[in-house]
Amino acid sequence: GQAQKKRRWAAAPAAAGACAAGLAEWVGRAVPIPGAWYKLPRMDLPRCRAAALATSSAVYVIGGEVTDRVASASAEVLEAGGGSGTTAGWRKLPPMALARTACGAVAIGGSLLVFGGFSYGRRGLQANHRTVERLELETEEWSAEVAMPKICGPCSAVAILRV
């Protein structure tokens, strides 16, 4: 018999420049059938390195990089349509106080919390952040939270185990 070929991960070639593969304009939805993806409506603002999260009724995309070395404070939501499984399209939310890319985000209680990440300053210098912003989903208002004890980013991830 022929030995089964083992599956393994292989490194992809490094891409030049930020978001070299292009800015994401769409979000896909996976279904429990292997290999099945469906395109959802295009986002209003194409971006990469954004925080993305889902609640039981919506998908949120927050911050990210809109061009090479330009971070965004924008946020968008794609809400499910009245139990039909359809969506109406992306809706802009108020922007965060701080433009950030490669940040982490989590939904908890009736809020979204956005953590860390970085932005670009003069001459393209990177500024890392330890700040936290909260979006109240009912009022769609942002507020500052207590900063993290250390800088977190780029590509930060956050899990809240117990509140």
Disulfide bonds with the S-S distance in Angstrom:
Cys19-Cys48 1.33
